[in-house]
């Protein structure tokens, strides 16, 4: 296992798994501008490592993230437009970097997941929460507006009406309510959270990297207004001539675990 620090983020590596840990426990992992920028750096490091099969995003000290670092907002009210734009760009780029990680991503959510924390969680592919977790989307309590891309992800997850309720009230909801509206995918007892995420990660790691990369690229593309259907068709057809199908089918017939060998490239391409 190896750890690399990107400011307030720790990138942990354990075999084929990586973890991005938000590490500001004294502030309940509130995300400041430097941390938003660090998400871009950590995500780039992960995307460049073909050995990583799955990524877990989590917080330290019993909280996912309590949201933005409010102290920075006070300074922004007195800043010029260029400074405000730089901050907004950092928030946007950090969230989008997490969303663009090519490997499957799992948000392991314990404690508070509020505001910017929800942005990062929603940028992940799968969200697993402890029963003790609490969620909120709170810009209305601060006089600001939730980012456009973040709002789009929120609406995609919970629907327009539930998104409006969360945004209009700024109130906190518990994990069961979050699951019932689709904000999280699964709720488990806090004592089982680590084990359940570990089991899910293991199931992902065991599968074909080609299948994982193509599935994520396809689902993400289909959420866009005008997906490149020809490119997605090529991903599907490419699997029939790929090295992983040859191994997967052989392993199935021989009743043994497959030993997949396809290595992810920057964009999944059919094996020749």
ABEGO torsion letter per residue (X at the ends): XBBBBBEABBBBBBEABBBBBBBBAAAGGBBBAAAAAAAAAAAAAAAABAABABBBBBBBGGBABAEBBAAAAAAAAABBAAAAAAAAAAAAAAAAAAAABABBBBBBBBEBBBEAAAAAAAABABBBBBAABBBBBAAAAAGBBBBAAAAAAAAAAAEAAAAAAAAAAGBBBBAAAAAAAGABABBBBAAAAAAAAAAAAAAAAABBAAAAAAAAAAAAAAABABBBAAAAAAAAAAAAABAAAAAAAAAAAAGBBBBBABBBBABBBBBX
